[in-house]
């Protein structure tokens, strides 16, 4: 018997047993098993290949990656990979290099012209079909964005199972590619990629390397005729964590009723363990609870109450707290918050608001000026007394009554001869004439 449909260069085990011609239910014992291996054949299927382009002086470095697809079969004892690249514009001679099966990437240097790159698998029989990439002419954009407009990174959300990515499908592309780094902070970053058919517009990217608090950047490409163009950028976390560091307040401006805080050097980029959504400013008088107008109450674990202000713009790095009391000690702290929350409140900034100048003027008017006037009055008491409260002469002490006594009845009578008048007035009234 000839067995067909076997895989090339594959080991099989066969055995036989016989049945009686007349009594079909009677069978012999199985023969001893015999192991055979089919012959080698040309590798079947293509490699899945991708690239990363880095501009350098006078050209570009292209890092090529390849991996075997589920349908790929080596069909031989040993395989190797052959990478070939050629310039398409002037018909120059192709260059090639071979690698053993332990390699899955290499880097080549090309100029700014258009190149065709192919990668094939080779065994003892022949080469596989080539996997081809076209590297377009350099246009100053290393990722070959189809639009000259800079693409904005869109934030995406992670789940327990991975990071969900969606994109807007375009009918002109025959496939889509998403690439990302499993370890964004390391070099090399372990670039990964997945291919999708033309009717796919979303996927869940998962990897055992994904960890909470690390930002992963995804690039979505559309491919047609082996030419890939960057369509969209996504960035997200498997799970956001609170910020690693608090903002460093490097400038404090004080008035009697307000304080302005600045933290200009705080970074909101991929070094953070979550997307910085904004800031919280907490303030309270020392050893007292806070109840400032326009704030929300925030209760600490020790049951003390802080006033909480929220800044929802992560690019805003300056805030003024108003309605403070003058000549008062306050404690403040600025916290950044992400989708994972914020770190516990531990360290405060301490300030003393200056005395209100209007209150100072009022104090001068109500206290200092009257005190000064009182001091002057006390110093010039005799003069003030003579000006404000002159002494009224006592008639009994007057010289007018120090004349020789002449009485008419019980009253003293002043003789004209005993008095030297300063002025003499004559009254013509009848009473005066009578006297």
C-alpha positions as CSV (number, residue, x, y, z in Angstrom):
1,X,0.0,0.0,0.0
2,X,1.2,3.5,-0.7
3,X,0.3,6.1,1.9
4,X,-0.2,9.6,0.6
5,X,-0.7,13.0,2.1
6,X,2.2,12.8,4.5
7,X,4.3,15.8,5.6
8,X,7.9,16.2,4.2
9,X,10.7,15.3,6.6
10,X,8.4,13.9,9.2
11,X,8.9,10.8,11.3
12,X,6.0,8.2,11.1
13,X,5.5,4.9,12.9
14,X,3.6,2.1,10.9
15,X,2.4,-1.4,11.7
16,X,0.2,-4.0,9.9
17,X,-2.2,-6.8,10.9
18,X,-4.1,-9.3,8.7
19,X,-7.7,-10.4,8.6
20,X,-9.1,-13.8,7.5
21,X,-10.5,-13.9,3.9
22,X,-13.6,-15.9,4.9
23,X,-14.0,-14.9,8.6
24,X,-13.6,-11.1,8.4
25,X,-13.9,-10.7,12.2
26,X,-10.8,-12.7,12.8
27,X,-7.5,-10.6,12.8
28,X,-3.9,-11.5,13.5
29,X,-1.7,-9.8,16.0
30,X,-0.1,-6.4,15.0
31,X,3.3,-6.6,13.4
32,X,6.3,-4.9,15.0
33,X,6.2,-1.1,14.5
34,X,8.5,0.3,11.9
35,X,9.6,4.0,12.0
36,X,10.1,5.8,8.7
37,X,10.9,9.5,7.9
38,X,9.7,11.1,4.7
39,X,12.2,12.9,2.5
40,X,13.1,16.7,2.7
41,X,11.2,19.1,0.6
42,X,11.2,22.8,-0.1
43,X,10.1,24.9,2.9
44,X,6.4,25.6,2.8
45,X,4.8,28.9,3.6
46,X,6.3,32.3,4.1
47,X,8.0,34.1,7.0
48,X,6.2,37.0,8.7
49,X,8.6,39.9,8.4
50,X,8.7,43.5,9.7
51,X,11.1,46.4,10.1
52,X,12.0,49.4,12.2
53,X,13.6,52.4,10.4
54,X,16.0,54.8,12.1
55,X,17.4,57.8,10.3
56,X,21.2,58.4,10.4
57,X,23.5,60.8,8.6
58,X,23.3,60.2,4.9
59,X,20.7,57.4,5.1
60,X,18.8,55.0,7.3
61,X,19.3,52.0,9.5
62,X,16.7,49.3,8.9
63,X,16.3,46.7,11.6
64,X,14.6,43.6,10.1
65,X,12.7,41.1,12.1
66,X,11.2,37.7,11.0
67,X,9.2,34.9,12.6
68,X,7.7,31.7,11.4
69,X,3.9,31.8,10.9
70,X,1.7,28.9,12.1
71,X,1.4,27.6,8.5
72,X,5.2,27.6,8.0
73,X,7.1,24.3,7.8
74,X,10.8,23.9,7.4
75,X,10.5,20.5,5.7
76,X,14.2,19.8,6.2
77,X,16.9,18.8,8.6
78,X,18.3,22.3,9.0
79,X,17.3,25.7,7.8
80,X,18.9,29.1,7.4
81,X,17.6,32.6,6.5
82,X,18.8,34.7,3.6
83,X,18.2,38.5,3.5
84,X,18.4,40.3,0.2
85,X,18.0,44.0,-0.5
86,X,18.2,46.0,-3.7
87,X,17.7,49.6,-4.8
88,X,14.7,49.9,-7.1
89,X,15.5,53.2,-8.7
90,X,18.7,52.6,-10.5
91,X,18.8,48.8,-10.9
92,X,21.9,48.3,-8.8
93,X,23.2,44.9,-7.9
94,X,21.3,43.2,-4.9
95,X,23.2,42.6,-1.7
96,X,22.5,39.6,0.5
97,X,23.5,38.0,3.8
98,X,22.7,34.6,5.4
99,X,21.9,33.7,9.0
100,X,21.5,30.4,10.9
101,X,18.2,29.4,12.3
102,X,19.1,30.8,15.8
103,X,18.7,34.4,14.5
104,X,15.5,36.3,14.0
105,X,16.7,39.8,13.3
106,X,19.4,41.8,11.6
107,X,20.2,45.4,10.8
108,X,21.2,46.8,7.4
109,X,22.2,50.3,6.3
110,X,20.6,51.9,3.2
111,X,20.5,55.3,1.7
112,X,17.4,57.5,1.2
113,X,16.3,55.8,-2.0
114,X,13.5,53.2,-2.3
115,X,14.5,49.6,-1.5
116,X,13.0,46.1,-1.9
117,X,13.9,43.7,0.9
118,X,13.2,40.0,0.8
119,X,13.8,37.2,3.3
120,X,13.7,33.5,2.4
121,X,14.1,30.3,4.3
122,X,16.6,27.7,2.9
123,X,17.0,24.0,3.6
124,X,19.0,21.3,1.8
125,X,16.4,21.1,-1.0
126,X,15.6,24.7,-1.9
127,X,14.4,28.2,-0.9
128,X,11.0,29.0,0.4
129,X,8.9,31.7,-1.3
130,X,10.3,35.2,-0.4
131,X,8.6,37.5,2.1
132,X,8.9,41.0,0.7
133,X,9.0,44.6,2.2
134,X,9.2,47.8,0.2
135,X,11.1,50.6,2.0
136,X,9.9,53.9,0.4
137,X,12.1,56.8,-0.4
138,X,12.9,58.9,2.7
139,X,10.7,61.9,3.0
140,X,11.9,63.2,6.4
141,X,9.4,61.0,8.2
142,X,11.0,57.8,9.4
143,X,7.8,55.9,9.8
144,X,6.4,56.8,6.4
145,X,3.2,58.5,7.4
146,X,0.8,58.9,4.5
147,X,-0.1,62.4,5.6
148,X,2.3,65.2,6.1
149,X,0.3,66.2,9.2
150,X,1.8,64.9,12.4
151,X,-0.3,62.2,13.9
152,X,-1.6,62.7,17.5
153,X,-1.2,59.8,20.0
154,X,-4.6,58.6,21.2
155,X,-4.9,57.2,24.7
156,X,-6.3,53.7,25.0
157,X,-7.5,51.7,28.0
158,X,-6.1,48.4,29.4
159,X,-8.1,45.5,30.8
160,X,-7.2,42.4,32.8
161,X,-6.8,40.6,29.6
162,X,-4.7,43.1,27.6
163,X,-4.9,46.5,25.8
164,X,-7.8,47.1,23.5
165,X,-6.8,48.7,20.1
166,X,-9.1,49.9,17.4
167,X,-8.6,51.9,14.2
168,X,-10.5,53.4,11.3
169,X,-10.4,50.9,8.4
170,X,-9.4,52.1,4.9
171,X,-10.5,50.2,1.9
172,X,-7.3,50.7,0.0
173,X,-5.2,48.4,2.2
174,X,-5.0,44.7,1.9
175,X,-3.8,44.2,5.5
176,X,-3.0,46.0,8.8
177,X,0.1,45.7,11.1
178,X,0.3,46.8,14.7
179,X,3.8,47.0,16.3
180,X,4.8,47.7,19.9
181,X,7.7,47.1,22.3
182,X,7.4,44.6,25.1
183,X,10.0,46.4,27.1
184,X,9.8,50.1,26.2
185,X,12.5,51.3,28.6
186,X,15.2,48.8,27.3
187,X,17.3,48.6,24.3
188,X,16.6,46.5,22.3
189,X,13.0,46.8,23.3
190,X,11.9,43.4,22.0
191,X,9.8,44.7,19.1
192,X,6.6,42.7,18.5
193,X,4.0,42.9,15.7
194,X,0.8,41.3,14.5
195,X,-0.9,41.3,11.1
196,X,-4.6,41.5,10.5
197,X,-6.8,41.1,7.5
198,X,-8.5,44.0,5.6
199,X,-11.8,43.5,7.3
200,X,-10.4,43.8,10.9
201,X,-10.6,47.2,12.7
202,X,-10.0,46.2,16.4
203,X,-8.1,43.7,18.5
204,X,-7.0,43.0,22.0
205,X,-3.2,43.0,22.3
206,X,-1.9,40.9,25.2
207,X,1.5,39.8,26.2
208,X,3.0,38.0,29.2
209,X,5.5,40.9,29.3
210,X,2.9,43.5,29.9
211,X,3.0,44.9,33.5
212,X,1.0,47.6,35.3
213,X,2.5,51.1,35.4
214,X,4.4,50.9,32.1
215,X,3.3,52.9,29.1
216,X,3.1,51.0,25.8
217,X,3.1,52.7,22.4
218,X,1.3,51.1,19.5
219,X,1.7,52.0,15.8
220,X,-1.0,51.0,13.3
221,X,0.1,50.6,9.7
222,X,-1.9,49.9,6.5
223,X,-0.1,47.8,3.9
224,X,-0.7,47.5,0.2
225,X,1.6,45.8,-2.3
226,X,4.1,45.2,0.5
227,X,4.3,49.0,1.2
228,X,3.4,50.0,4.8
229,X,2.2,53.4,5.8
230,X,1.6,54.6,9.4
231,X,-2.0,55.4,10.0
232,X,-2.6,55.9,13.7
233,X,-0.7,56.0,17.0
234,X,-2.1,54.6,20.3
235,X,-0.6,54.7,23.8
236,X,-1.9,53.0,27.0
237,X,-1.3,51.0,30.1
238,X,-2.3,47.6,31.1
239,X,-3.3,49.3,34.4
240,X,-2.4,52.8,35.5
241,X,-0.7,53.3,38.9
242,X,-0.3,56.5,41.0
243,X,2.5,58.9,39.9
244,X,6.0,57.8,40.9
245,X,6.9,61.4,42.2
246,X,5.0,64.4,43.4
247,X,5.4,67.7,41.7
248,X,8.3,69.8,43.1
249,X,7.0,73.2,43.9
250,X,9.9,75.5,42.9
251,X,8.2,78.9,43.4
252,X,5.9,80.3,46.1
253,X,4.5,83.8,45.8
254,X,2.7,85.1,49.0
255,X,0.3,87.9,49.6
256,X,-1.7,88.5,52.8
257,X,-4.8,86.6,51.5
258,X,-3.4,84.3,48.7
259,X,-0.5,82.1,47.7
260,X,0.6,81.2,44.2
261,X,2.4,77.8,43.7
262,X,4.4,76.8,40.6
263,X,5.8,73.4,39.6
264,X,7.1,74.1,36.0
265,X,9.6,71.2,35.8
266,X,7.1,68.4,36.4
267,X,7.0,65.8,33.6
268,X,3.8,64.2,32.2
269,X,5.5,61.9,29.6
270,X,5.9,58.1,29.4
271,X,8.2,58.1,32.4
272,X,5.1,58.3,34.5
273,X,3.2,55.2,35.7
274,X,-0.1,56.5,34.4
275,X,-1.5,59.3,32.3
276,X,-1.3,62.5,34.5
277,X,-4.9,63.8,34.3
278,X,-4.3,66.9,36.5
279,X,-3.3,68.0,40.0
280,X,-4.8,68.4,43.5
281,X,-3.8,71.3,45.7
282,X,-4.4,70.7,49.5
283,X,-4.2,73.5,52.1
284,X,-5.1,73.9,55.7
285,X,-4.1,76.1,58.7
286,X,-1.7,74.4,61.0
287,X,-3.4,72.5,63.8
288,X,-6.8,73.5,62.4
289,X,-9.3,72.2,60.0
290,X,-9.9,74.0,56.7
291,X,-13.1,75.5,55.3
292,X,-12.1,77.8,52.5
293,X,-14.7,79.0,50.0
294,X,-14.7,77.2,46.7
295,X,-12.8,74.1,47.9
296,X,-13.9,70.6,48.8
297,X,-13.3,68.8,52.1
298,X,-10.7,66.1,52.1
299,X,-10.4,64.0,55.3
300,X,-7.1,62.4,56.2
301,X,-6.7,59.1,58.0
302,X,-6.1,61.0,61.3
303,X,-9.5,62.7,60.7
304,X,-8.0,66.2,60.1
305,X,-9.7,68.1,57.3
306,X,-7.9,69.7,54.3
307,X,-9.3,72.0,51.6
308,X,-8.9,70.4,48.2
309,X,-8.7,72.2,44.9
310,X,-8.6,70.3,41.5
311,X,-6.8,71.3,38.4
312,X,-8.0,69.2,35.5
313,X,-5.4,70.3,32.9
314,X,-2.1,68.4,33.2
315,X,-0.3,71.2,31.3
316,X,-1.4,73.8,33.9
317,X,1.4,74.0,36.4
318,X,0.5,77.1,38.4
319,X,-2.3,77.7,40.9
320,X,-3.4,80.4,43.3
321,X,-5.2,79.6,46.5
322,X,-7.3,82.6,47.6
323,X,-9.3,83.6,50.6
324,X,-6.5,82.9,53.1
325,X,-6.2,84.7,56.4
326,X,-3.4,87.2,56.9
327,X,-0.7,86.6,59.4
328,X,-1.5,82.9,59.6
329,X,0.5,79.7,59.3
330,X,-0.6,77.3,56.6
331,X,0.5,73.8,55.3
332,X,0.1,73.0,51.6
333,X,0.9,70.1,49.2
334,X,0.5,69.6,45.4
335,X,-0.2,66.1,44.2
336,X,-0.5,64.8,40.6
337,X,-3.2,62.2,39.9
338,X,-3.6,59.6,37.2
339,X,-6.2,57.0,36.4
340,X,-4.6,55.0,39.2
341,X,-5.1,57.7,41.8
342,X,-2.4,59.6,43.7
343,X,0.2,58.8,46.4
344,X,-0.7,59.3,50.1
345,X,-0.3,62.8,51.5
346,X,2.8,62.9,53.7
347,X,5.1,65.9,53.2
348,X,3.7,69.5,53.3
349,X,5.0,73.0,52.4
350,X,4.7,75.5,55.3
351,X,4.0,79.2,54.7
352,X,3.3,82.3,56.8
353,X,0.9,84.8,55.2
354,X,2.1,88.4,55.8
355,X,0.0,90.9,57.8
356,X,-2.6,92.7,55.7
357,X,-1.5,96.3,55.0
358,X,-5.1,97.6,55.3
359,X,-5.3,96.1,58.8
360,X,-2.0,97.7,59.6
361,X,-3.3,101.1,58.6
362,X,-6.4,100.5,60.7
363,X,-4.2,99.5,63.6
364,X,-2.2,102.7,63.2
365,X,-5.4,104.8,63.2
366,X,-7.1,103.0,66.1
367,X,-4.2,102.3,68.4
368,X,-0.9,104.1,67.6
369,X,-2.3,107.6,66.8
370,X,-4.5,107.7,70.0
371,X,-1.6,106.5,72.0
372,X,0.7,109.1,70.5
373,X,-1.8,111.8,71.2
374,X,-2.2,110.6,74.8
375,X,1.6,110.6,75.3
376,X,1.8,114.2,74.0
377,X,-1.0,115.3,76.2
378,X,0.6,113.8,79.2
379,X,3.9,115.4,78.4
380,X,2.3,118.9,77.9
381,X,-0.4,118.4,80.6
382,X,-0.2,121.9,82.0
383,X,-0.4,123.5,78.6
384,X,-3.3,121.3,77.5
385,X,-5.1,121.9,80.8
386,X,-4.8,125.7,80.4
387,X,-5.9,125.5,76.8
388,X,-8.8,123.0,77.2
389,X,-9.8,123.6,80.9
390,X,-8.7,127.1,82.0
391,X,-8.9,127.7,85.8
392,X,-11.9,129.8,86.8
393,X,-10.9,132.4,89.4
394,X,-12.5,132.1,92.8
395,X,-14.3,135.3,93.9
396,X,-13.2,134.7,97.5
397,X,-9.5,134.8,96.4
398,X,-9.9,137.9,94.3
399,X,-8.1,141.2,95.2
400,X,-11.4,142.9,94.7
401,X,-12.5,141.6,98.1
402,X,-9.3,142.6,99.8
403,X,-10.5,146.1,100.7
404,X,-11.2,147.7,104.1
405,X,-14.4,146.4,105.5
406,X,-17.4,148.7,105.3
407,X,-20.6,147.0,105.9
408,X,-24.1,148.0,105.4
409,X,-26.1,145.4,107.2
410,X,-24.4,142.0,106.6
411,X,-22.9,142.8,103.2
412,X,-19.5,144.3,102.5
413,X,-19.5,147.5,100.6
414,X,-16.7,148.6,98.2
415,X,-15.9,152.2,98.4
416,X,-15.0,153.8,95.1
417,X,-11.8,155.2,96.6
418,X,-10.6,151.6,97.4
419,X,-10.8,150.6,93.7
420,X,-8.7,151.8,90.8
421,X,-10.8,150.9,87.7
422,X,-9.3,150.2,84.3
423,X,-12.3,151.6,82.6
424,X,-15.2,153.7,83.7
425,X,-18.6,153.5,82.0
426,X,-21.5,155.8,82.7
427,X,-24.9,154.3,82.4
428,X,-27.7,156.7,81.6
429,X,-30.4,154.4,82.6
430,X,-32.8,155.6,85.2
431,X,-31.7,153.0,87.7
432,X,-28.1,154.0,87.4
433,X,-29.0,157.6,87.7
434,X,-31.0,156.8,90.8
435,X,-28.0,155.0,92.3
